[in-house]
Amino acid sequence: MKIIQAIQENGVFKPSEPLPEGILTRFNGVEYVVYEEGDTLPAAPEVDTVRQAALLEIARLESQITPRRLREAVLSTEGKDWLDAQDILITTERNKL
């Protein structure tokens, strides 16, 4: 497991360093927790409101936009299409707030 602190730029949380490839990345509002092969995965968080569910999903979706994914979006049509789709998913979740 690796812990990476979050920074805020223009109202958006981002990792303070590139996120490594892992089997699960969680953002808790302060830091990114990257679970790697062999780590014990946490139980799914309890979600008691639509707002909390939307915020969790936004954090999950944003955590997938890594520097590698951004590079792929610049260099390939498939990468750009993936990033566009990710933005649509994030916008959908933001509209729930």
N, C-alpha and C positions, 0 to 999 in steps of 0.2 A: 504494500500500500504506500502511496506517495501523496503527501499533502502539498498543495500549491496555493499560496495566498492569492486573493483576488484584488484587482485594482479597478477603479472606476474611471472611465474615460467617456466624456460626453453623455453621462447618465447611463452607460452600459457597463456591466461588470465584465471583466476580462481576466484571464489568468496572468500572473506576473511573469510567467515564463511559459514556453511552449508545453502544451499538454502531451505527455507520452501516450503511446498507444496502450490501451488497457481494455479489460473486459467490461468495465463499468466505470463511469465518471459521474460523481454527484457534486452538485454545488449547493452549499448550505447557507448562502448569503454572505459568507465571510471567506470561505476557502473552497477549493476544488479538492475532492478526495478521489484519487485514481486507484481503483482496485485492479490488481494484476493477477495473473495465473497463480493459483495456490492460496490466494487470500480468501478469508471467510467473508462472504457477501452479507451486507446488512439486510434486515427485513425491510420490506417495502414500507415507506412512511405512511402514517395514517393521514388521510385527507378528509377533513370534515366540512369543507366548503368548496364551492365552485371556484372562488377566487384563489384559494390555496392550491387547488389542483392546477389551475391555469398558470400560476407563478412557478410551480414545480416543473410543469411541462416546458415553459419558456426557458427556464434555467437549463433543463436537459437538452433542449434543442440548440440553445446558444453554445453549450459546452461542446457540441459536435462540430462547430465551426472553428476548426483548428488552423494554425498557420499552413499546414499541409493541404487542407481542403481549400483554403483561399488561393494557394499557389495553383492547385488543380483548376480552380475556377478561372484563373487568368490564362492558363495555358491550354485548356481544352473546352470544347463545347459541352461535353458530358459534365465536367466540373461546374461550369456556369449554370447548366440546367439544374444540377443538384442544389447549388447555392440559391437559385431562384425559388426552387421548391421549398427549401428550408425557410426562406424569408416569408413565403406564403403561410407556412405552418405557424411561424412565430406571430405573424399578423393576426391569424385566426385566433390564437390563444390570447393575444393582447385585447382583441375585441370582446372577450369574455369578462374583462376586468371592469 
